[in-house]
Structure formats: C-alpha cells, structure tokens
C-alpha cells in the first residue's frame, strides 16, 4: 500500500492530478503540503464536465481529495 504523504513528498515541485470529492479534477505543480494533506498548487487547471479553466495558485484542504496521481 502506498502512503499518501510519501507520494506527496516525492511529488514536491512536480505536477500532480487530484480528484476531489465533488468530481472536479485539479492539475498543478505541488509546492507545499502538511501532515493533514492540505496542499498548495501553482499553475493549476480545474476540469469539471469537459470544462477546463485556469485557476492559478490554489490552497486545498486535504479532506476534499479522493486520489493523488503524480504526473
């Protein structure tokens, strides 16, 4: 089993794709995180039902994340 904090440690300053509880997908460069899996992403794009929009820098609460995919 892969531990989420290990995935985040290896993905710092790299692009990650996150699936959120509300089925949105965020993809951006992971620049920081904490023990609660709160994350800071830069150059972020949000995808929801085939609509893509650039949202820039995002501070994301960790309990909204379903999956983390390193790119």
C-alpha positions as CSV (number, residue, x, y, z in Angstrom):
1,X,0.0,0.0,0.0
2,X,1.3,3.4,-1.0
3,X,1.1,6.0,1.8
4,X,-0.3,9.4,0.6
5,X,2.3,11.5,2.4
6,X,5.1,9.5,0.7
7,X,3.5,10.3,-2.6
8,X,3.3,14.0,-1.8
9,X,7.0,14.0,-0.6
10,X,8.2,12.5,-3.9
11,X,5.9,14.9,-5.9
12,X,7.0,18.2,-4.5
13,X,7.8,20.7,-7.2
14,X,6.2,18.3,-9.8
15,X,2.8,18.2,-11.4
16,X,0.1,16.2,-9.7
17,X,-3.5,15.5,-10.6
18,X,-6.1,15.4,-7.8
19,X,-9.6,14.0,-8.0
20,X,-11.9,15.9,-5.5
21,X,-15.0,14.6,-3.7
22,X,-17.2,16.7,-6.0
23,X,-15.7,15.0,-9.1
24,X,-13.6,18.0,-10.1
25,X,-10.1,17.3,-11.3
26,X,-7.3,19.7,-10.3
27,X,-3.9,19.5,-12.0
28,X,-1.0,21.7,-11.0
29,X,2.5,21.9,-9.6
30,X,2.7,20.8,-5.9
31,X,4.7,23.4,-4.0
32,X,3.7,22.5,-0.4
33,X,1.7,20.3,1.9
34,X,1.3,19.5,5.6
35,X,0.6,16.4,7.7
36,X,-3.2,16.9,7.1
37,X,-2.6,16.7,3.4
38,X,-3.6,20.3,2.9
39,X,-1.8,21.3,-0.3
40,X,-0.7,24.3,-2.3
41,X,-0.7,24.0,-6.1
42,X,0.6,26.5,-8.6
43,X,-0.3,26.9,-12.3
44,X,-3.5,24.9,-11.6
45,X,-6.2,23.9,-14.1
46,X,-9.6,22.8,-12.9
47,X,-11.6,20.3,-15.1
48,X,-15.3,19.8,-14.5
49,X,-17.6,18.1,-17.0
50,X,-15.3,18.8,-20.0
51,X,-14.9,22.5,-19.0
52,X,-11.3,23.5,-18.3
53,X,-10.3,26.7,-16.6
54,X,-7.0,28.1,-15.2
55,X,-7.3,29.0,-11.6
56,X,-3.6,29.8,-10.8
57,X,-2.5,29.2,-7.2
58,X,-4.8,27.0,-5.0
59,X,-4.7,26.2,-1.3
60,X,-6.6,23.0,-1.0
61,X,-7.9,21.3,2.2
62,X,-6.8,17.7,2.3
63,X,-10.1,16.1,3.3
64,X,-11.5,17.1,-0.2
65,X,-9.0,14.8,-2.0
66,X,-10.0,11.4,-3.2
67,X,-7.0,10.4,-5.3
68,X,-3.5,11.8,-6.0
69,X,-1.8,11.0,-9.3
70,X,1.8,12.1,-9.8
71,X,2.5,13.2,-13.4
